[in-house]
């Protein structure tokens, strides 16, 4: 029995409520809230770490066919107005080598510099660090594609000197004509 009426002959009308009736009434009036959880507050998917995202999407990934998730992402990107991102996703999934090419192009554009030091930049580094030829060769051996060979640095160094025809050397003095130096 959810509630009982007590009293003398039922004239007093006092009602005794049971736990179930109180709970149902509170539930109907939205007095019970389920937001009082214990532990850490839940983060949205975007705020979650990469590991949490993998854990949250594990069921979807295991049940979906190959290509369905990628296609869904393309459609959603296109629908939200991100047509370029949708096109990039379509391009990189079209063949295995396209993704590698996109990554290389993105990495080189991200660093903002060319993939190789110019001889003049290498000469500046060589002088600033007060390197010997042997020290530069050790550094160059770590990434030969990035650092130019030593002979190119020597040529860049020679270009920094004034032309020999502007120099005058006598037994008592030496000088340069500064009017013709570039």
Buried (B, 14 or more C-beta within 10 A) or exposed (E): EEEEEEEEEEEEEEEEEEEEBEEEEEEEEEEEEEEEEEEEEEEEEEEBEEEEEEEEEEEEEEEBEEEEEBBEBBEEBBEEEBEEBBEBBBEBBEEEEBEEEEEEEEEEEEEEEEEBBEBBBBBBBBEEEEBEEEEBEEBBEEEEEBBBEBEBBEEBBEEEEEEEEBEEEEEEEEEBEEEEEE
